[in-house]
Amino acid sequence: AAAQAVENSPPSAQHAGQLTTTAGELVYRSAPMQELIGRVQRVASGTSTVMLSGETGTGKELIARAIHDLGPRRDRPFVSINCSALPEQLLESELFGHEKGAFTGATGRKPGKFELDKDGTLFLDEIGELALPLQAKLLRVLQEQVFERVGGTQQVGSNARVIAATNRDLFAEAAAGRFREDLAYRLKVISIHLPALRQRLEDIPLLAKALIEKISRKIHKPPLQLTDSALGLLQSHDWPGNVRELENLLTQALVQARGNALTPDLLPLRPSASASSLPAVETAAQAAKSLDQVEAEEKTAGGILLPDSAKEKPKEGKIISVGDGRVQRVEARAFVVACQAIETARDCEAAARDVDERIVNSEGASVGSYAGLRVAGNS
């Protein structure tokens, strides 16, 4: 089935979009993804080589499939090859084929992917891993649309559209002598960069829902709802593994779930400690105030420590105590994020261990041990 643009409105954070391909479904709301899908739709009708760049797990093969499905080659084969998965000799044979006797074990002629897929789309993933000798051969087929099989002399033609993908900077690789600069230019006739998941956190509710439904069908379990605290935890993470990491995490959670909802205890994630990945969240160290400020605020507010018997969870501006009894008010948004997904004060204490090294004592030194740190509601 060809890809369909279910939602094709101008970029808007208020609009949800969906693009269905033969390889899966893309759901999105964020402006970066609206812009990406619009570009995919525009380049799909052409024949030019496309270079997809982005971090691992951002969905480069899914975007390559969308380009194929939306274009005039949708009824022709789509073939994917991971350039890092095969040794050089095997990869050369896989791409270009070989003649009988070309190497040990070559008992007959075998056509390669460029020959078999001569009118379709060839997706070359991890193109930055391609060996230099194969880069020269690929450059020739891109420029002249002809090649020779391994061990052969006969020219073979191919009109395959090449879509390549990498998480590397090919021009930096070229400067280091690991990639041909002319091939880098030839591959980047059209260049599309995929945003990282941390750059489109507003898509996580839609993504999580779609992934939960997909995974549930696969493992034959009813789809479960994410609790608000679980969703908050997902949106506090910086996702170095991007959508692939999110899918793996939700798969693990659904397999282990025994109730009717996905709760934070099923999501073994630490809230991100990277302030750059969460621009609206400060680290505890950044938010901690000096003892003089604390004392001044306490005199104004007329408060000291929250009683240990308090049942509420810590909020911004609450008081905590450190082992020797000295008082410190910590406005630590990172601590709040850590506690958002926690259901009990005891779990808050466990979450605080992740940030205690960022909480400073009255002399400005790191608190070396959590042993004396007491949070409201937990003695």
C-alpha positions in Angstrom: 0.0 0.0 0.0 1.2 3.5 -0.8 1.9 6.0 1.9 -0.9 8.3 2.8 -0.7 11.8 4.3 -3.6 11.7 6.7 -2.9 15.2 8.0 -1.2 17.7 5.6 -1.8 21.0 7.3 0.8 23.8 7.7 3.2 23.4 10.6 1.3 23.9 13.8 2.0 22.7 17.3 -1.8 22.4 17.7 -2.3 20.0 14.8 -1.6 16.2 15.0 -0.3 14.6 11.9 -0.1 11.0 10.7 1.8 9.4 7.8 1.1 5.7 7.1 3.8 3.8 5.2 4.3 0.1 4.3 6.9 -0.1 7.1 4.9 1.6 9.9 3.1 4.7 11.0 4.6 8.2 11.7 2.6 10.3 14.2 3.6 13.8 15.1 2.5 17.2 16.3 5.7 19.2 16.7 6.8 21.9 14.2 10.1 20.1 13.4 8.2 17.0 12.3 5.6 19.0 10.4 8.4 20.5 8.5 10.2 17.2 7.9 7.0 15.4 6.6 6.3 18.4 4.3 9.8 18.0 2.8 9.4 14.3 2.4 6.2 14.8 0.5 7.9 17.3 -1.8 11.0 15.2 -2.6 9.2 11.9 -3.1 8.2 12.6 -6.7 11.8 13.1 -7.9 14.6 10.7 -8.7 17.5 12.5 -7.1 19.7 10.8 -4.5 18.6 11.7 -0.9 20.8 11.8 2.2 19.1 11.3 5.5 21.1 12.4 8.6 20.3 12.2 12.3 21.0 10.4 15.5 20.7 6.7 15.9 17.0 5.7 16.4 15.4 8.7 14.9 13.6 6.6 12.2 15.7 7.1 9.1 14.6 3.9 7.4 10.9 4.8 8.1 11.4 8.2 6.4 13.2 6.4 3.5 10.3 4.1 3.1 7.9 7.1 3.2 9.8 8.7 0.3 9.6 5.5 -1.7 5.9 4.9 -0.9 4.9 8.5 -1.8 6.8 8.5 -5.1 6.3 7.0 -8.6 8.4 3.9 -7.7 5.9 2.8 -5.0 5.1 -0.4 -7.0 8.7 -1.3 -7.4 10.9 -3.0 -4.8 12.3 -1.1 -1.8 15.6 -2.8 -0.7 17.4 -1.9 2.5 21.1 -2.7 3.1 23.1 -1.9 6.3 26.6 -1.0 5.2 28.0 -1.8 8.6 26.6 -5.3 8.8 28.7 -7.1 6.2 32.4 -7.5 5.6 33.7 -5.5 2.6 33.9 -8.4 0.1 30.4 -9.7 1.0 29.0 -6.2 0.8 30.5 -5.6 -2.6 28.9 -8.8 -3.8 25.6 -7.9 -2.2 25.5 -4.5 -3.9 27.0 -5.3 -7.3 26.7 -9.1 -7.6 29.5 -11.5 -8.7 30.5 -13.8 -11.5 31.2 -17.5 -11.1 34.7 -18.0 -9.7 35.1 -14.4 -8.6 36.2 -15.6 -5.1 36.2 -18.8 -3.1 32.7 -20.1 -2.8 31.3 -18.2 -5.8 29.9 -21.3 -7.6 27.7 -19.3 -10.0 26.7 -15.9 -11.1 24.7 -13.9 -8.6 23.0 -10.5 -9.4 23.4 -7.8 -6.8 20.9 -5.4 -5.4 21.6 -2.6 -7.9 20.8 -5.1 -10.7 17.7 -6.7 -9.0 16.3 -3.4 -7.9 17.2 -1.4 -11.0 13.9 0.5 -11.2 13.1 0.7 -7.5 14.6 2.3 -4.4 17.9 1.2 -2.7 18.3 2.3 0.9 21.9 2.3 2.1 21.9 2.6 5.9 25.1 3.5 7.8 26.7 4.8 4.5 29.5 6.3 6.6 30.8 2.8 7.3 31.4 2.0 3.6 35.0 1.0 2.8 36.9 3.4 0.5 37.2 0.9 -2.5 33.4 0.5 -2.4 32.9 4.2 -2.2 34.6 4.6 -5.6 32.4 1.9 -7.1 29.2 3.5 -5.6 30.3 6.9 -7.0 30.5 5.5 -10.5 27.0 3.9 -10.4 25.5 7.1 -9.0 27.1 9.2 -11.8 26.9 6.9 -14.8 24.3 4.3 -13.7 26.5 1.4 -14.7 28.8 -1.0 -12.8 30.5 -4.4 -13.2 29.8 -7.5 -11.1 32.7 -8.6 -8.9 35.0 -10.6 -11.2 33.3 -9.5 -14.3 33.9 -7.1 -17.2 30.4 -6.7 -18.6 28.7 -3.4 -17.8 25.4 -3.7 -16.1 22.9 -0.8 -15.9 20.8 0.4 -13.0 18.3 3.1 -12.5 17.7 2.5 -8.8 17.0 5.6 -6.7 19.5 5.7 -3.8 18.5 6.9 -0.4 21.5 6.9 2.0 21.5 7.4 5.8 24.2 8.2 8.4 24.6 9.5 11.9 28.0 10.9 11.0 29.2 14.1 9.4 30.5 12.9 6.1 32.5 16.0 5.3 34.3 15.7 8.7 34.9 12.0 7.7 36.2 13.2 4.4 38.6 15.7 6.1 39.9 12.8 8.2 40.5 10.7 5.0 37.8 8.1 5.8 35.2 9.2 3.2 35.4 10.5 -0.4 34.4 14.1 -0.5 33.1 13.8 -4.1 30.8 10.9 -3.0 29.6 13.0 0.0 28.5 15.8 -2.4 27.0 13.3 -4.8 24.9 11.7 -2.0 23.7 15.0 -0.7 21.8 16.2 -3.8 18.9 16.4 -1.4 19.7 16.4 2.3 17.1 15.8 5.0 18.0 16.0 8.7 15.8 14.1 11.2 15.3 15.8 14.6 16.2 14.0 17.8 13.3 13.0 20.1 14.5 15.5 22.8 13.9 18.2 20.2 10.2 17.2 19.8 9.1 16.2 23.3 5.6 17.3 22.6 5.3 14.3 20.2 5.8 11.8 23.1 2.1 11.5 24.1 1.2 10.7 20.5 4.2 8.5 19.9 3.7 6.6 23.2 0.1 5.9 22.4 0.8 4.7 18.9 3.7 2.5 20.1 1.7 1.0 22.9 -1.0 0.0 20.5 1.5 -1.5 18.1 3.4 -3.4 20.8 0.2 -4.6 22.4 -0.9 -6.2 19.1 2.4 -7.9 18.7 2.5 -9.4 22.2 -1.3 -10.1 22.2 -2.1 -8.0 25.2 -4.7 -5.3 25.6 -3.2 -1.7 25.3 -2.7 0.0 28.6 -3.0 3.7 29.5 0.0 5.7 30.7 -0.6 7.4 34.0 0.1 11.2 34.1 3.1 10.6 36.3 4.5 8.0 33.9 4.0 10.4 30.9 5.7 13.1 32.9 8.7 10.8 33.4 8.9 10.0 29.7 8.9 13.7 28.9 11.7 14.5 31.4 14.1 12.1 29.7 16.6 13.3 27.0 16.3 10.0 25.0 19.8 9.4 23.7 18.4 6.4 21.8 15.5 8.4 20.4 12.3 6.6 19.3 14.0 3.2 19.3 14.8 3.6 23.0 11.2 4.7 23.7 9.8 1.7 21.8 12.1 -0.7 23.7 11.2 0.8 27.0 7.5 0.6 26.4 7.9 -3.0 25.2 9.6 -4.0 28.4 6.9 -2.1 30.4 4.0 -3.8 28.6 5.5 -7.3 29.0 6.0 -6.8 32.7 2.7 -5.0 33.4 0.2 -6.8 35.6 -2.3 -4.0 36.2 -4.5 -2.0 33.8 -2.1 1.0 33.6 1.5 1.8 32.9 3.0 3.4 36.0 6.4 4.9 36.6 7.7 1.8 38.4 7.5 0.0 35.0 9.7 2.6 33.3 13.3 2.2 34.6 14.4 5.7 33.5 16.4 8.4 35.3 15.1 11.9 34.7 17.7 13.7 32.5 20.5 15.5 34.3 21.2 17.5 31.2 20.1 21.1 31.5 20.7 21.6 27.8 18.2 18.8 26.9 15.6 20.2 29.3 15.8 24.0 28.9 12.9 24.7 31.2 14.4 22.6 34.1 17.2 23.8 36.3 19.6 21.4 38.1 19.6 21.3 41.9 23.0 22.9 42.1 21.9 25.8 39.9 18.7 26.2 42.0 20.3 25.8 45.5 20.6 29.0 47.5 23.2 30.1 50.0 22.6 29.8 53.7 22.3 33.6 54.1 19.5 33.6 51.6 17.8 30.7 53.2 17.9 32.3 56.7 16.6 35.6 55.3 13.7 33.8 53.5 12.9 31.8 56.6 12.7 34.9 58.8 10.3 36.4 56.2 8.3 33.3 55.8 8.3 32.3 59.4 9.0 28.7 58.6 11.8 26.3 59.4 11.5 22.5 58.6 8.6 20.6 57.4 7.6 18.0 60.0 8.6 14.5 59.2 5.0 13.4 59.4 4.0 15.7 56.5 2.2 13.6 53.8 2.6 15.7 50.8 5.4 15.3 48.3 8.2 17.9 48.1 7.4 20.9 45.9 9.5 23.8 44.7 10.6 25.9 47.6 10.0 23.3 50.3 12.6 22.7 53.1 14.8 19.7 53.5 17.3 18.9 56.2 20.9 17.6 55.9 22.5 15.2 58.5 24.0 17.7 60.9 20.7 19.6 61.3 21.6 22.6 59.2 18.7 24.0 57.2 18.6 24.6 53.5 15.8 25.5 51.2 16.4 23.9 47.8 14.4 25.1 44.8 15.5 22.2 42.6 13.3 21.7 39.6 15.4 18.6 38.7 14.4 17.2 42.1 10.7 18.0 41.4 10.9 16.3 38.0 12.5 13.3 39.7 9.6 13.1 42.1 6.8 13.8 39.6 6.5 10.2 38.6 6.8 8.8 42.1 3.7 7.5 43.9 5.0 7.5 47.5 7.3 9.6 49.7 9.5 6.5 50.1 10.0 6.4 46.3 10.7 10.1 46.4 13.6 9.3 48.7 15.0 6.8 46.1 14.6 9.4 43.4 16.5 12.0 45.5 19.5 9.7 45.5 19.9 10.5 41.8 20.2 14.2 42.5 21.8 14.4 46.0 25.2 15.0 44.6 23.8 18.3 43.1 22.5 19.5 46.5 25.0 21.5 48.4 25.4 22.0 52.1 25.8 25.4 53.9 29.5 25.6 53.1 28.9 24.9 49.4 30.5 21.4 49.5 28.7 18.4 48.1 26.7 16.3 50.5 28.8 13.2 50.6 26.1 10.8 51.7 22.4 10.6 51.5 22.2 9.0 54.9 21.2 12.2 56.7 18.9 13.7 54.1 15.3 13.6 55.1 12.4 14.5 52.8 9.0 15.7 54.0 6.8 12.8 54.7 9.6 10.3 55.2 11.4 9.9 58.6 
